[in-house]
């Protein structure tokens, strides 16, 4: 379920919250995986939605502006996007199936005690247990 804070942030980013956008955000947030815009369109179509490309791109832009989406440029010149909840967290990202796990227990330690950190970002890329079993 998408929190009211998400809708509020999207309104603040200038996005009108239509029924289609509500369903798209809910789909993206509950998928627990990363998507290219084309993959998100395909997932939406499989869920019975018919978003146009412009709708998806505007939604991703608004999510990015609202701090609710993170971009990961890929070697193939595409970018994949992860829905991010408003709270502080990191990600475990499977490079095979695209599964994303949020890590909320932040155990990052600064190696230099004299350095004052204002923020940090940590994401882990690898293979989930299911993909490891498939490869074995």
N, C-alpha and C positions, 0 to 999 in steps of 0.2 A: 504494500500500500504506500502510495506517495504522500508525504507529509504536507500539511498546509504551508510550511515554510518554503517548500519547493515552488508551489503555485505563486506564493507571494514574491519570491525572487524572480520568477519568470515575468510576472506583471511589472515588477520594477525594471526589468530589462526591456520593457516595451512590447512584450508578446501578449496578444489577446488569447485568452484561454478558451478555445473552442472545444466541443465534444471530441472531435478528431484528435486535436492536440493532447487532450487529457489521456485518450487511449494510447497514443503514440508514446507519451512520456511514461505511462504506466508499463507499457510493453518494454521499452528501453530499460527502465529502472529494474524491472523484475527479471530480465533476461540473464543477468549475471555473466555477460560476455561482452567482448568488444566487437564493434561493427565498422565497416566502411559505410558511407551513405548508401551505396547500392545494396549492401547486405541488410541494412536496416529497412530499406524499401521492401526487399524480398521477405524479410521476417514479418513486416506489417501486412503484406499481401497474404502470406500464409495464415495470418490471424484474422483474415477477412476484411482488412482495411484497404483503402485505395488512396494512399497519399500521393500527391504529385512530388516530383523531384524538388521543386522550389519549396514546398512545405517542409520536407525533410531538411534541406539545407538551412532554411530560416530557423527551424527548431534547433538544429545543432548550434548555429550561431548564437541564438538566445541562451541556450544552455551553457555555452562557453562563457558568454558575457556575465551570466548569473553565477558563475563558479560551480556549475553543476555537471560539467562535462570536461573531460581531459582528452587531449589529442596526442596520438602517438604516430609520428611519421614513420612510414615503412620504406624498405629498400626499393619497392616497386613504384615509388613516387606517389602512393596513395597514403591516406591517413586513416587510422582506425580510432574510434572514439569509445570512451567508457563513461557511463553515467556515474556521477559522483554524488553521494549524499552530502548534505551540508556540513556534517561533522568531520573532524580531522581523522584521516585514515590513510592507509597505503594500500597497494595492490599486489596480489600474486596473479600473474597472467600466464596462462598456458599458451605456448607458441603453436601448438598443434590444433587444439579444439577451440581456442579463443576464450575459454572459461576464465572468469575473473572472480577472485575472492578478495573481499575487503579485509584488511588487517587493521583493527582498531586499537590493539594494544601496542602503543608506540614505545619501542625500547631503543630508539636511536640515541646514541651517546656521542657527544661532540668530543673529538680527540684532543682538542686544545681548550683547556679550561679558561684561557684568557680571551677566547673568541666568543662574542655575544651574538647568539643566533636569533634572528627575527622570525624566520620560518624555515621549513625544510620539506623536501619531497623525496620519497623513496618508493620505488616500484621494483618488483622482482619478476624476471622473465625466466621461464623454464618449461617443464612439462608436468602436468598434473598426474596424480596417481593412476587414473584411468588410462591416460595416453601412454604412460610408462608400461603398464601391463600389456597394452595393445602392441607396443613395439617389441616386447620381450618374446 
